Amino acid sequence: MSERLQARVLLLVGEEAEIVTPHSGDPERVPVDRLMRETGIARKDLAGAKLTAVVSDDGELVRFERA
């Protein structure tokens, strides 16, 4: 069973985005291309975007959706 969490893109660093969730201590880096593909949000609009993260049973962020 997977869980859904609120997530936010802090900033873009090259081809990666730093993502935070309520359960993350440090930001997680996710490829920008993946976020654009999964959410449909343009690169220029990703920084600061609010997302929903789908988390697997083992705690891995497996998918992102628009919030």
PEQUINOR-V250073 format. One line per field, one symbol per residue. phi: phi as a letter, one per 40 degrees, with the letter a starting at -180 (. if undefined). psi: psi as a letter, one per 20 degrees, with the letter a starting at -180 (. if undefined). burial: # if it has 16 or more other C-alpha atoms within 10 Angstrom, else .. A space follows every 50 residues. Layout:
# PEQUINOR-V250073
phi: ???
psi: ???
burial: ???
This chain:
# PEQUINOR-V250073
phi: .bbbbcaaccabbgcbbcbbbdcccbcbcbdddcccccbgccdcbcdgcc bbbcbcdcgccbabbcc
psi: pqqpqqqqogrpncjqqppqrhipgqqqpppgggggghhjpqgijgpiqp rpppprhjjpoiqqqq.
burial: ....########...######.......##.#..##..#......##..# #####.....#..##..
